[in-house]
Amino acid sequence: MEQKNSSKPLKTFLTIVISLAIAALFMWFALKGMEFKKIAGYFAKANYLWVFAASIFGILAYWFRAVRWNLLLEPMGYEISTSNSFWTISFGYLMNLTIPRSGELARSTALFGVENVPVEKSFGTIILERVVDLICMMGFLGLTLIFKYKAFVAFYDYVTKQKEQSGVESSNSKLYIVAGIFAVLAILFFLVRKKLSQFSIYQKVIDFGKGIIHGLTSIFKMKQKGKFIAYTLGIWVSYYLAAYLVCFALPETSQFTFADGFFIIVVGTLGMMVPASGGIGAFHFALKIGIMALFLSMGKNPEEGGEVGLSYAFISHTMQLVIMLVMGVISIPVLAKARNAAVKRKKLN
């Protein structure tokens, strides 16, 4: 038991170190060949009123997500306050800044503390949210392909060339090996499942899995599907405006069209998907390449596009980081107070 407990801090430490190393690597790629004085020049002439306006939509996305989460939990018999769901989401985003992808579990755990919703059930709804968000992301990707095809091709060509230069090759054989391993494990599980059922840990895993499935299927039992769609659109419109309004902060990007905004949010989201702490480095590198591609499609200097893209990335990402930190820090005492109130109510009952 002691060895297991001592291994947890080590795993956490290694996860943080690896995510920071990935962030540092991508930041090095982003800053490579850039002159910091030029980047600083863009910051000096930026109009930060547009950044403030964008931040309002960034926070509004939190609220839309909180209300939408309530709709997913309602079919399972849990009516939670919008305030508690809002602050648990804020806490989850804060945790993502330390360990990538840890926010989902932290969010479920925090909700259990204030609303007594089983972790596995709320976690299932969060997985469902990610599936819905992926579909929305594919929608933006589709709009980008329709309206900014040239920029998309330029971005794809650039990434392909970078991979060729770095010697990265795609290997289908690795995918076959992974699929084969999963197939073998599935067969072994089928053969020994009766013996596994004798262990208490097995039943706990099965119960946890059932809870996740319960959360995933909650969308089919949802009565207010129209509201769910409306709030989902609200989330992604807010994301879009939070990204697009920052363009007006810089003179070089102030002429970007709505279609350019589609391209920016797609590229930025792809950057944030990289397992780096808070998307640091990866987001900057992605926007550097993305706006460079937009400049190429417009017949402008791609080098200037890279500088502008990096400047935009620093402004936009810093805005997101401040929102995550401020909202996350506020969520800690708010959730602690709500948790104490929940404990008192439980004792009285």
Secondary structure as the mmCIF struct_conf table of DSSP 4:
data_model
#
loop_
_struct_conf.conf_type_id
_struct_conf.id
_struct_conf.beg_label_comp_id
_struct_conf.beg_label_asym_id
_struct_conf.beg_label_seq_id
_struct_conf.end_label_comp_id
_struct_conf.end_label_asym_id
_struct_conf.end_label_seq_id
HELX_RH_AL_P HELX_RH_AL_P1 GLU A 2 LEU A 31
TURN_TY1_P TURN_TY1_P1 LYS A 32 GLY A 33
HELX_RH_AL_P HELX_RH_AL_P2 PHE A 36 ALA A 44
TURN_TY1_P TURN_TY1_P2 LYS A 45 LYS A 45
HELX_RH_AL_P HELX_RH_AL_P3 TYR A 48 LEU A 73
HELX_RH_3T_P HELX_RH_3T_P1 GLU A 74 MET A 76
TURN_TY1_P TURN_TY1_P3 GLY A 77 GLY A 77
HELX_RH_AL_P HELX_RH_AL_P4 THR A 82 ASN A 96
TURN_TY1_P TURN_TY1_P4 LEU A 97 THR A 98
BEND BEND1 ILE A 99 ILE A 99
TURN_TY1_P TURN_TY1_P5 PRO A 100 ARG A 101
HELX_RH_AL_P HELX_RH_AL_P5 GLY A 103 GLU A 115
HELX_RH_AL_P HELX_RH_AL_P6 VAL A 119 PHE A 147
HELX_RH_AL_P HELX_RH_AL_P7 TYR A 149 SER A 166
TURN_TY1_P TURN_TY1_P6 GLY A 167 GLY A 167
HELX_RH_AL_P HELX_RH_AL_P8 ASN A 172 LEU A 196
TURN_TY1_P TURN_TY1_P7 SER A 197 GLN A 198
BEND BEND2 PHE A 199 PHE A 199
HELX_RH_AL_P HELX_RH_AL_P9 SER A 200 LEU A 216
TURN_TY1_P TURN_TY1_P8 THR A 217 THR A 217
HELX_RH_AL_P HELX_RH_AL_P10 SER A 218 LYS A 221
BEND BEND3 LYS A 223 LYS A 223
HELX_RH_AL_P HELX_RH_AL_P11 LYS A 225 CYS A 247
TURN_TY1_P TURN_TY1_P9 PHE A 248 ALA A 249
BEND BEND4 LEU A 250 LEU A 250
TURN_TY1_P TURN_TY1_P10 PRO A 251 GLN A 255
HELX_RH_AL_P HELX_RH_AL_P12 PHE A 258 MET A 272
TURN_TY1_P TURN_TY1_P11 MET A 273 MET A 273
BEND BEND5 VAL A 274 ALA A 276
HELX_RH_3T_P HELX_RH_3T_P2 SER A 277 GLY A 279
TURN_TY1_P TURN_TY1_P12 ILE A 280 GLY A 281
HELX_RH_AL_P HELX_RH_AL_P13 ALA A 282 SER A 297
TURN_TY1_P TURN_TY1_P13 MET A 298 GLY A 299
HELX_RH_AL_P HELX_RH_AL_P14 PRO A 302 LEU A 348
#
